[in-house]
């Protein structure tokens, strides 16, 4: 029998159960309700991985944070017709 180091793990390791995360996909009217409630929203089409572009209310204006800058959000027909809206986070 070989000797185990003092800090060796002797019990079998069990993998952690996978954590399920669900993204709530919304249409534009629902996304705007979330903005009114103080949330930041984005379209999956904008930046699906890093969520760097998002819209929210700032000083009572629809505002979009895009490419590191804030802009007045000019909502396009594509934005209004899309059903790929998600909540990014709570606004400050």
Secondary structure as the mmCIF struct_conf table of DSSP 4:
data_model
#
loop_
_struct_conf.conf_type_id
_struct_conf.id
_struct_conf.beg_label_comp_id
_struct_conf.beg_label_asym_id
_struct_conf.beg_label_seq_id
_struct_conf.end_label_comp_id
_struct_conf.end_label_asym_id
_struct_conf.end_label_seq_id
HELX_LH_PP_P HELX_LH_PP_P1 UNK A 2 UNK A 5
TURN_TY1_P TURN_TY1_P1 UNK A 6 UNK A 7
BEND BEND1 UNK A 11 UNK A 11
HELX_LH_PP_P HELX_LH_PP_P2 UNK A 12 UNK A 13
HELX_LH_PP_P HELX_LH_PP_P3 UNK A 15 UNK A 20
STRN STRN1 UNK A 26 UNK A 26
HELX_RH_AL_P HELX_RH_AL_P1 UNK A 28 UNK A 36
TURN_TY1_P TURN_TY1_P2 UNK A 37 UNK A 38
STRN STRN2 UNK A 39 UNK A 43
TURN_TY1_P TURN_TY1_P3 UNK A 44 UNK A 46
TURN_TY1_P TURN_TY1_P4 UNK A 48 UNK A 50
STRN STRN3 UNK A 54 UNK A 58
TURN_TY1_P TURN_TY1_P5 UNK A 59 UNK A 60
STRN STRN4 UNK A 61 UNK A 66
TURN_TY1_P TURN_TY1_P6 UNK A 67 UNK A 68
STRN STRN5 UNK A 69 UNK A 72
HELX_RH_AL_P HELX_RH_AL_P2 UNK A 77 UNK A 81
STRN STRN6 UNK A 85 UNK A 90
#
